[in-house]
Amino acid sequence: MNWYHIYDNRVFPKNVVSRETATKLGIWNDLEYRIDDRNIQSIIWSPAHCEKIPKSQEKYVLGGYAYNGGGRVPDRIMVTLNGGEDWRTARIARKADPIDHTETFGMNFCWIHWELEVQVADLAQTSEIAVAAWDGQNTQPEKPTWNLMGMMNNPWFRVKVHTVPGEEALWFEHPTRVEKAQDWAYQKDKLYVLEDGKLPSSGWMTEMKEKVTEVYAPKWEAGEGTEELVKDQGWEHYSGRRPSFFDNAPKMVTAVVESPPPGCFEHFFALFGFMRISRKEATHSY
């Protein structure tokens, strides 16, 4: 393995809260934590960050891309305008090039493009657009999952919707900016800018960085309890002695009856993705 596979491209469970802990456990060279594949992911690129549209416009085409790991292609892209209560199926506008089975053994490693036409009136009634890709029953978790290296996070991609002050128009806020400078922005003639010529936001998650870190960071100190960690013990072994982590987490106690309510499985898979912190699963699931 090269240097990046050992000291960078890794996913550790939440009890590994520092590089010192990982070193003490002797897991830098453990193959179980190495990233060898991608996880399922989807992105919104239209509307762009800080793009502005008039409320008088009748329709708007949301768009983006999605990809998956293991040579599998996402088979469904779902968009929600109300926090996951209802989902709309997007159209897959462009698939990858035809597979050359002699070279890829039937697998596909390219992203797909998706589109969904919505009423601007619907956008004006929501505060957020979110997207999630599906591969069979595998989908993206609703919330981020903290890990030491910050790798392989794939929660729903969320774009905030705002009203332009003093105008009958909407503007959209991505989690962060991707361009190096405002002059490099995509379709910059369509952007909402302030009187000083600057964008109103550097991204909603960037603006809330300290709060996001506080919410999703581990709930114990870096050195707490590490002297008792054992290299080959999964996180299940320790979960009982660190109950504070679960104090603010969703409780997975709802029974699944013979006739589950609509949407319960979507919520279950999103929740399961967020709560899954098994030592062995952490490498392969995120």
N, C-alpha and C positions, 0 to 999 in steps of 0.2 A: 504493500500500500504506500501511496505517496504521502507527503506531509499533510495535505488538505484532507485526505480521507481519515487521517488519524486525529488531527487537532482542530478540524473545522467542520467537515461534513458529517456531523453526528447529531443524533437525537437522544437525549437522556431524559429519564423520568423526573418528576418534580422534586424528589428528595435529593437529587444531585444539584445543589444550589451554588456551587463554586468549582473552579478548576481544581482547587486543592482537594475537594471531596472526590472528584473524578480520579485524581491521581492516587488518593488514598485507597480507593476501591480497586485500582488497577484495571480500569475499564477503557482506557484510551485505545488499546489495541484489540478490544473485544469486538468480534465481527457482528455481534447481535445489535450493536448500536450504530453501525455504519449505514450511511444513506447510499443505496444503490439504485434507487428508482424514484420516480415522482409520485405524488399523490394527486387525487382528482382536484381540479382547480378551475375556476371561472372568473372572468374579469368583465367589467363594464367599461367600454371606451367611448360610447355615445349614449348620453351626453358627456362631453369632455369636462374636465375640471374647470369650474367657473364659466361654463358656457351659459349663455342667456337666450331665452326664447320668449316670445310674447304670449300672453294668456289667450289672445284672440286667435292664435293658431289652432286649427282643429285637431290635428294628429301629429304624433312624433314617433319616430322609429328608434327604439332603444337597440343597442347593439354591443357586441363584444366578442370575446373568444373563450374557448375552454380547451383543456387538455387533460390527459390521464396518464397514469403509469402502466407499466407492464405490457406495453404494446396494445392496450385497449383504448377504444374511442368512446368518449361520453355519448350515451344514447338519448339523453334528454337534458334540456336546459330549462329551468323553472325560474320565473321572476315573481316576486311578491311586492306589493305596494302597501301592505299593512302588517308587516312584521311576522309574516309566515302564517297568518290566519287563512289566507287564500293564495293560491299559486296559479300562474298563467304559463302555459307551455310555449316556449319560444320556437321559432322556425330555425332549423339548422340551414343556414344560407350557403355555407361552403364547407365541404368535407375535404379531407386530405386527398392527395393524388392516389389513383388506384394502386393497390398493394402489389408489389412484385414478390410473389411467394417464394421465388428461388433465392431471394436475398434476405427477406425479413421473416420468413417462416409464418406468414399470415398475420404478423403483428404490424401495428401502425403507431408511429411515434410523432405525428404532427398534430397541431391544434386544429380546431374547427371554428368557424365563424357562426354566430347566432344573431337573430334579429327578432324583435317583437314590436308590433305597432300598437300604440296606446293612445287614448284620448288625452289631450293636454288638460282637459278639465279634471281627469283623474289624477294627473300629476299635481295639479294645484290643490288637491284635497289631501295629499299625503306629505309626510315629512321625510320619507326615505324610500329609495328603491334598493332592493337586494336581489341577488342572483345566486343560484346554487346549481351545480352540474350533478348529473346522476349517471351511474354505471350499474345497471341492474338495481340492486338494493343498496349499493354503496353511494354515499353522497357526502357533501361537505358539512362539517359541524356548524352549528349556529354561532358559536363564540370561539374566540382565540384560545389556544392552550399554551401556557408558558412553558418554555424549556430553556436550559442554560445557554445553548448556542443560538436560540431564536430561529431554528430551522423548521421547515416543512409545515408552517402554519397555513391552513387553508379554510378558514371560516367563510361564511357568506360574504361576498363582496358587496359593500354598502355605499351608496351615494346619497348624500343628504340633499333635500329639496328646500329652497328658500324663496321668499318673495323679495324682489328688488325694491328697496325703499323708494316710495314716491312714484313707482311705475307699475303698470299692469303687466308684469313680466316675472318669470322665474329664473333663478340661477342655481347651479348644481355644484356640490362640494364633494370631491373625492377624498379618500382617506389621507392621501398625500400627493404632492406634485411629483411627476416623473421627469419633466424636462429640466435641464441644467439652468436655464434662464427663461424669463418670460418671452423673450423674442423667439425662442425655440418652440413655443407653445403651438399645439395643433389648432388650426383654424382660429388664429388669434383675433381675427376681425369679428368673431362671434362671441368673444369673451366679455363678461361683465367686469369692468375695472372701476376703481374709485377715482375721485377727483384728482388725486396725485399720480394717477396712471398705474398704480399698483393693483394687484389682485386682492380681493377681500379676504383671502384665506390661503394658507400654505397647505391646507388639508385638515379635515376635521380630526383625524387621529393624531396628526402632527401637533395640532393646536392643543390637544388634550393629553399629550405624551405622559406627563407626570401622573394624571389620574388613571390612565390606562395601565401604566406600570404598577400603580398601587393596587388596582382591582385584580390583576391577573398574576401578580408575583406570588411566590410561595409565602405562606403565612407563618414562617418561623425563620430564625436567624441562620446565617450561613453555616455557623459551626455547631449549631444545636443538634445533639444526638448523633453526630457523625462517627463518634468513637465506637458506637455500637453497630454501625452498618457492616454487613457482611457481603463479600463480593458476589456470591451466587444466590443471594436471597432476593426474591422479587419484591416489588413495592407492597404487595398484599401483606407481606410479613410485618411491615412497619405501619400500615394504615391505622391500626387500632391504637397506636400510641401517639398519633398526631391528629386527634379528632378536630383540632381547630381549623384545619383546611376545609373540612366538610361543613362547618357552621353556616357558611353563606352559599353553599352549593345546592343545586336542586336535589330533592330527595327522590330516588328512584323506587317508589313504593306503590305506584299505581298498578293494580292488577290488570292484566290483559284478559278480558272476558271473551266468550265465544263470538260475540258480535261487536268488535272494537269500533269506536266512533270514527267517523271520517277524519283522516289526517293524523290519527294517533301514531301510525308507524313512521310518518315523516318526522314528527316531533321526537319519537323514540330514537331514531337513527341520529338526529342532530344532537340530542342529549347524550347518547352513548358515545358519539365521537368526542364530545367535550369532557366526559368523565373518564374516558379510557386512559388509564395511566399505568397499566401493567408494564413491568420492565421489559418483557419480550415483545409486547405489542407496540410499544412506543416507537421502535425502530421501523416497523413495517406498516403502521397505520397512519402516520402523519407525514 
